[in-house]
Amino acid sequence: MSKRKGKTISFDAMVKFFMQNYNIPTKKDVDRLMAKLDRLEGLMNAAMAGGGYPLKGQGGRRKTAVTAVDMVFDVIKRSRQGLGFADIQAKTGFGDKKIRNIIFRLNKIGKIKRKSRGIYVAA
């Protein structure tokens, strides 16, 4: 009886097996990581220069995004006597929970004050 020879394993297959088994990154993984790092570095440089983050669809023009907190604060700031919750909701169109959270945060950092119950003015 003769011994059966098994299928020979190529050197490339063994190397690939060990690289996958021991989580060794390939050149493709390293290139992908470098591309992500370059993109991140570009965004950080743009933010440090004061340009802000580019908005999607702006075609290269850079503008700072207006956040919901900025919108609510601007609405409150424009009113001299202060605004109630319903007025803020009508002018911004945001839901109850979102406005409550924004008002809480703005009050906590000291940008707005409570004039009376339910009435908010800019600090």
Residue frames as a rotation matrix with the C-alpha (Angstrom) as fourth column:
MET 1
0.575 0.818 0.000 0.00
0.818 -0.575 0.000 0.00
0.000 0.000 -1.000 0.00
SER 2
-0.474 -0.738 0.480 1.33
0.732 -0.633 -0.250 3.33
0.488 0.233 0.841 -0.96
LYS 3
-0.372 0.277 -0.886 0.83
0.653 -0.600 -0.462 6.51
-0.659 -0.751 0.043 1.00
ARG 4
0.417 0.543 0.729 -1.44
0.876 -0.452 -0.164 9.10
0.241 0.708 -0.664 -0.50
LYS 5
-0.757 -0.649 -0.076 0.13
0.652 -0.741 -0.162 12.48
0.049 -0.172 0.984 -0.88
GLY 6
0.170 0.815 -0.554 -1.98
0.755 -0.469 -0.458 15.38
-0.633 -0.341 -0.695 0.32
LYS 7
0.737 0.167 0.655 -2.53
0.581 -0.651 -0.488 18.59
0.345 0.741 -0.577 -1.52
THR 8
-0.346 -0.918 -0.194 0.58
0.924 -0.298 -0.240 20.77
0.163 -0.263 0.951 -1.40
ILE 9
0.694 0.522 -0.495 0.14
0.644 -0.758 0.102 24.13
-0.322 -0.390 -0.863 0.26
SER 10
0.323 -0.572 0.754 1.69
0.585 -0.506 -0.634 27.13
0.744 0.645 0.171 -1.41
PHE 11
-0.580 -0.649 -0.493 3.93
0.804 -0.356 -0.476 29.50
0.134 -0.672 0.728 0.50
ASP 12
-0.806 0.328 0.493 1.59
-0.195 -0.933 0.303 32.44
0.560 0.148 0.816 -0.29
ALA 13
0.222 0.946 -0.235 -1.36
-0.059 0.253 0.966 30.57
0.973 -0.201 0.112 1.19
MET 14
0.125 -0.251 -0.960 0.59
0.913 0.409 0.012 29.86
0.389 -0.877 0.280 4.40
VAL 15
-0.876 -0.482 -0.006 1.64
0.457 -0.825 -0.333 33.51
0.155 -0.294 0.943 4.72
LYS 16
-0.473 0.787 0.396 -1.94
-0.366 -0.585 0.724 34.67
0.801 0.197 0.565 4.14
PHE 17
0.355 0.606 -0.712 -3.22
0.379 0.603 0.702 32.19
0.855 -0.519 -0.016 6.75
PHE 18
-0.213 -0.526 -0.823 -0.76
0.968 0.002 -0.251 33.38
0.134 -0.850 0.509 9.40
MET 19
-0.941 -0.122 0.316 -1.43
0.124 -0.992 -0.014 37.06
0.316 0.026 0.949 8.65
GLN 20
-0.114 0.976 0.186 -5.16
-0.351 -0.214 0.912 36.53
0.930 0.038 0.367 9.06
ASN 21
0.360 0.246 -0.900 -4.78
0.576 0.700 0.422 34.28
0.734 -0.670 0.110 12.09
TYR 22
-0.208 -0.556 -0.805 -2.51
0.972 -0.207 -0.108 36.71
-0.106 -0.805 0.583 13.97
ASN 23
0.744 0.650 -0.156 -4.26
0.620 -0.758 -0.201 39.90
-0.249 0.053 -0.967 12.78
ILE 24
-0.363 -0.896 -0.255 -1.22
0.535 -0.425 0.730 41.26
-0.763 0.129 0.634 10.97
PRO 25
0.491 0.629 -0.603 -2.25
-0.114 -0.640 -0.760 44.21
-0.864 0.442 -0.242 8.77
THR 26
0.210 -0.356 0.911 -1.66
0.918 0.392 -0.058 44.01
-0.337 0.848 0.409 5.04
LYS 27
-0.840 -0.543 0.024 -0.37
0.502 -0.758 0.416 46.78
-0.207 0.361 0.909 2.78
LYS 28
-0.400 0.788 0.468 -3.95
0.404 -0.307 0.862 47.45
0.823 0.534 -0.196 1.72
ASP 29
0.490 0.568 -0.661 -5.01
0.828 -0.066 0.557 47.90
0.273 -0.820 -0.503 5.38
VAL 30
-0.196 -0.676 -0.710 -2.12
0.783 -0.544 0.301 50.29
-0.590 -0.498 0.636 6.03
ASP 31
-0.889 -0.103 0.446 -2.91
0.404 -0.637 0.657 52.33
0.216 0.764 0.608 2.89
ARG 32
0.042 0.988 0.147 -6.57
0.552 -0.146 0.821 52.59
0.833 0.047 -0.552 3.91
LEU 33
0.459 0.061 -0.886 -5.57
0.875 -0.205 0.439 53.74
-0.155 -0.977 -0.147 7.39
MET 34
-0.604 -0.751 -0.266 -3.16
0.655 -0.658 0.371 56.34
-0.454 0.050 0.890 6.00
ALA 35
-0.631 0.456 0.627 -5.90
0.407 -0.494 0.768 57.74
0.660 0.740 0.127 3.75
LYS 36
0.469 0.834 -0.291 -8.22
0.674 -0.124 0.728 58.09
0.571 -0.538 -0.620 6.75
LEU 37
0.157 -0.504 -0.849 -5.47
0.859 -0.354 0.369 59.79
-0.487 -0.788 0.377 8.77
ASP 38
-0.837 -0.458 0.299 -4.77
0.546 -0.679 0.490 62.24
-0.022 0.574 0.819 5.93
ARG 39
-0.182 0.869 0.460 -8.46
0.434 -0.349 0.830 63.11
0.882 0.351 -0.314 5.72
LEU 40
0.605 0.387 -0.696 -8.69
0.776 -0.094 0.623 63.59
0.176 -0.917 -0.357 9.48
GLU 41
-0.289 -0.809 -0.511 -5.57
0.814 -0.489 0.314 65.76
-0.504 -0.325 0.800 9.50
GLY 42
-0.772 0.066 0.632 -7.05
0.448 -0.649 0.615 67.94
0.451 0.758 0.471 6.75
LEU 43
0.294 0.952 0.082 -10.26
0.499 -0.226 0.837 68.41
0.815 -0.204 -0.541 8.73
MET 44
0.449 -0.198 -0.871 -8.31
0.860 -0.170 0.482 69.31
-0.243 -0.965 0.094 11.86
ASN 45
-0.671 -0.741 -0.021 -6.19
0.690 -0.635 0.347 71.85
-0.270 0.218 0.938 9.97
ALA 46
-0.465 0.589 0.661 -9.33
0.379 -0.542 0.750 73.42
0.800 0.599 0.029 8.49
ALA 47
0.594 0.714 -0.370 -10.93
0.620 -0.113 0.776 73.64
0.513 -0.691 -0.510 11.92
MET 48
0.118 -0.642 -0.758 -7.80
0.883 -0.281 0.375 75.15
-0.454 -0.714 0.534 13.49
ALA 49
-0.804 -0.426 0.414 -7.63
0.586 -0.684 0.435 77.77
0.098 0.592 0.800 10.73
GLY 50
-0.647 0.619 -0.445 -11.12
-0.057 -0.621 -0.782 78.94
-0.760 -0.480 0.437 11.71
GLY 51
-0.828 0.316 -0.464 -12.73
-0.520 -0.121 0.846 77.87
0.211 0.941 0.265 8.47
GLY 52
-0.008 0.839 0.544 -15.12
-0.820 0.306 -0.484 75.48
-0.573 -0.450 0.685 10.16
TYR 53
-0.524 -0.091 0.847 -16.25
0.194 0.956 0.222 72.20
-0.829 0.281 -0.483 8.70
PRO 54
-0.877 0.225 -0.424 -17.39
-0.479 -0.349 0.805 72.16
0.033 0.910 0.414 5.09
LEU 55
-0.079 0.929 0.362 -21.07
-0.521 0.271 -0.809 71.48
-0.850 -0.253 0.463 4.62
LYS 56
-0.504 -0.042 0.863 -22.14
0.533 0.771 0.348 68.82
-0.680 0.635 -0.366 2.16
GLY 57
0.251 0.642 0.725 -23.19
0.959 -0.063 -0.276 70.15
-0.131 0.764 -0.631 -1.20
GLN 58
0.685 -0.013 -0.729 -21.40
0.140 -0.979 0.149 73.49
-0.715 -0.203 -0.669 -0.84
GLY 59
0.838 -0.322 0.440 -18.88
0.500 0.134 -0.855 72.75
0.217 0.937 0.273 -3.59
GLY 60
-0.078 -0.995 0.067 -15.75
0.809 -0.102 -0.578 73.87
0.582 0.009 0.813 -1.79
ARG 61
-0.080 0.083 0.993 -17.18
-0.340 -0.939 0.051 76.88
0.937 -0.334 0.103 0.02
ARG 62
-0.579 -0.174 -0.796 -16.72
0.622 0.537 -0.570 76.61
0.526 -0.826 -0.203 3.75
LYS 63
-0.071 0.602 0.795 -19.40
-0.522 -0.702 0.485 77.71
0.850 -0.380 0.364 6.18
THR 64
-0.968 -0.152 0.199 -19.97
-0.247 0.434 -0.867 76.90
0.045 -0.888 -0.458 9.79
ALA 65
-0.478 0.826 -0.299 -23.07
0.447 0.521 0.727 74.84
0.756 0.214 -0.618 10.39
VAL 66
-0.434 0.459 0.775 -25.87
-0.753 -0.657 -0.033 76.47
0.494 -0.598 0.631 12.36
THR 67
-0.889 0.072 -0.452 -26.80
0.262 0.890 -0.373 74.16
0.375 -0.450 -0.810 15.21
ALA 68
0.102 0.987 -0.124 -30.15
0.593 0.040 0.804 73.83
0.799 -0.156 -0.581 16.93
VAL 69
0.116 -0.137 -0.984 -28.67
0.952 -0.266 0.150 75.40
-0.282 -0.954 0.099 20.06
ASP 70
-0.870 -0.477 -0.129 -27.56
0.406 -0.839 0.364 78.44
-0.281 0.264 0.923 18.03
MET 71
-0.571 0.724 0.387 -31.02
0.283 -0.270 0.921 78.77
0.771 0.635 -0.051 16.52
VAL 72
0.378 0.734 -0.564 -32.80
0.795 0.055 0.604 78.69
0.475 -0.677 -0.563 19.89
PHE 73
-0.154 -0.516 -0.843 -30.28
0.852 -0.501 0.152 81.09
-0.501 -0.695 0.516 21.42
ASP 74
-0.944 -0.182 0.274 -30.70
0.312 -0.757 0.575 83.56
0.103 0.628 0.771 18.53
VAL 75
-0.136 0.974 0.181 -34.48
0.438 -0.105 0.893 83.45
0.889 0.201 -0.412 18.89
ILE 76
0.467 0.275 -0.840 -34.23
0.883 -0.094 0.460 84.16
0.047 -0.957 -0.287 22.64
LYS 77
-0.471 -0.772 -0.426 -31.56
0.764 -0.599 0.241 86.83
-0.441 -0.212 0.872 22.13
ARG 78
-0.760 0.196 0.620 -33.74
0.393 -0.621 0.678 88.79
0.518 0.759 0.395 19.67
SER 79
0.332 0.943 0.021 -36.55
0.476 -0.187 0.859 89.16
0.814 -0.275 -0.511 22.21
ARG 80
-0.484 -0.538 0.690 -36.04
-0.238 -0.678 -0.695 91.89
0.842 -0.501 0.200 24.78
GLN 81
0.076 0.606 0.792 -38.85
-0.969 -0.143 0.202 90.91
0.236 -0.782 0.577 27.14
GLY 82
-0.718 -0.351 0.601 -38.04
-0.494 0.866 -0.085 87.22
-0.491 -0.358 -0.794 26.86
LEU 83
-0.285 0.588 -0.757 -39.86
-0.779 0.318 0.540 84.36
0.559 0.743 0.368 25.24
GLY 84
0.216 0.453 0.865 -42.03
-0.807 0.581 -0.103 81.56
-0.549 -0.676 0.491 26.50
PHE 85
-0.502 -0.423 0.754 -41.67
-0.097 0.894 0.437 77.94
-0.859 0.146 -0.490 25.60
ALA 86
0.325 0.730 0.602 -44.54
0.600 0.333 -0.728 78.00
-0.731 0.597 -0.329 23.09
ASP 87
0.838 -0.053 -0.543 -43.08
-0.351 -0.814 -0.463 81.04
-0.418 0.578 -0.701 21.31
ILE 88
-0.206 -0.978 -0.034 -39.67
-0.767 0.140 0.626 79.38
-0.607 0.155 -0.779 20.98
GLN 89
-0.402 0.121 0.907 -41.33
0.288 0.958 0.000 76.25
-0.869 0.261 -0.420 19.64
ALA 90
0.678 0.725 0.120 -43.36
0.384 -0.210 -0.899 78.22
-0.627 0.656 -0.421 17.10
LYS 91
0.687 -0.444 -0.575 -40.35
-0.634 -0.753 -0.177 80.17
-0.354 0.486 -0.799 15.82
THR 92
-0.383 -0.923 0.026 -37.94
-0.814 0.351 0.463 77.22
-0.437 0.156 -0.886 15.57
GLY 93
0.346 0.603 -0.719 -40.30
-0.848 0.529 0.036 74.36
0.402 0.597 0.694 14.77
PHE 94
-0.685 -0.645 -0.338 -38.48
-0.399 0.720 -0.568 71.96
0.610 -0.254 -0.751 17.11
GLY 95
0.154 0.728 -0.668 -40.21
0.257 0.623 0.738 69.40
0.954 -0.286 -0.091 19.31
ASP 96
0.850 0.311 0.425 -40.88
-0.300 -0.379 0.876 69.72
0.433 -0.872 -0.229 23.05
LYS 97
0.847 -0.521 -0.108 -38.08
0.452 0.598 0.662 67.42
-0.281 -0.609 0.742 24.22
LYS 98
0.101 -0.850 0.517 -35.44
0.918 -0.121 -0.378 69.02
0.384 0.513 0.768 21.99
ILE 99
0.193 0.024 0.981 -36.30
-0.015 -1.000 0.027 72.55
0.981 -0.020 -0.192 23.15
ARG 100
0.966 0.178 0.187 -36.36
-0.190 -0.002 0.982 71.52
0.176 -0.984 0.032 26.81
ASN 101
0.588 -0.808 -0.046 -32.89
0.776 0.547 0.314 69.97
-0.229 -0.220 0.948 26.49
ILE 102
-0.054 -0.616 0.786 -31.51
0.728 -0.563 -0.391 73.00
0.684 0.551 0.478 24.65
ILE 103
0.498 0.300 0.813 -32.96
-0.252 -0.848 0.467 75.44
0.830 -0.437 -0.346 27.21
PHE 104
0.982 -0.164 -0.092 -31.53
0.150 0.387 0.910 73.34
-0.113 -0.907 0.405 30.04
ARG 105
0.261 -0.950 0.172 -28.05
0.965 0.261 -0.022 73.36
-0.024 0.172 0.985 28.44
LEU 106
-0.029 -0.247 0.969 -28.13
0.424 -0.880 -0.212 77.09
0.905 0.405 0.130 27.64
ASN 107
0.776 0.356 0.520 -29.22
-0.309 -0.504 0.806 77.86
0.550 -0.787 -0.281 31.20
LYS 108
0.866 -0.467 -0.179 -26.54
0.459 0.600 0.655 75.59
-0.198 -0.650 0.734 32.64
ILE 109
-0.048 -0.951 0.305 -23.71
0.992 -0.081 -0.099 77.28
0.119 0.298 0.947 30.71
GLY 110
-0.196 0.001 -0.981 -25.09
0.612 -0.782 -0.123 80.72
-0.767 -0.624 0.152 31.55
LYS 111
-0.916 -0.138 0.376 -26.12
0.394 -0.480 0.784 82.00
0.072 0.866 0.494 28.11
ILE 112
-0.215 0.896 0.390 -29.77
-0.042 -0.407 0.912 82.44
0.976 0.180 0.125 29.12
LYS 113
-0.995 0.018 0.097 -31.58
-0.097 -0.018 -0.995 83.15
-0.016 -1.000 0.019 32.37
ARG 114
-0.334 0.936 -0.116 -35.06
0.841 0.351 0.413 82.39
0.427 0.041 -0.903 33.57
LYS 115
-0.726 0.156 0.670 -36.89
-0.213 -0.977 -0.004 85.70
0.654 -0.146 0.743 33.96
SER 116
-0.206 0.683 0.701 -39.90
-0.921 0.108 -0.375 83.97
-0.332 -0.723 0.606 35.45
ARG 117
-0.277 0.105 0.955 -41.50
-0.045 0.991 -0.122 80.59
-0.960 -0.077 -0.270 35.12
GLY 118
0.276 0.371 0.887 -41.44
0.751 0.492 -0.440 79.65
-0.600 0.787 -0.143 31.46
ILE 119
0.999 -0.009 0.050 -39.95
0.022 -0.815 -0.578 82.98
0.045 0.579 -0.814 30.29
TYR 120
0.355 -0.933 0.058 -36.32
0.807 0.337 0.485 83.02
-0.472 -0.126 0.873 29.11
VAL 121
0.975 -0.155 -0.159 -34.02
-0.207 -0.896 -0.392 85.97
-0.081 0.415 -0.906 28.31
ALA 122
0.482 -0.875 -0.043 -30.45
0.414 0.270 -0.869 86.17
0.773 0.401 0.492 27.08
ALA 123
0.630 -0.299 -0.717 -27.91
0.731 -0.085 0.677 86.67
-0.263 -0.951 0.165 29.85
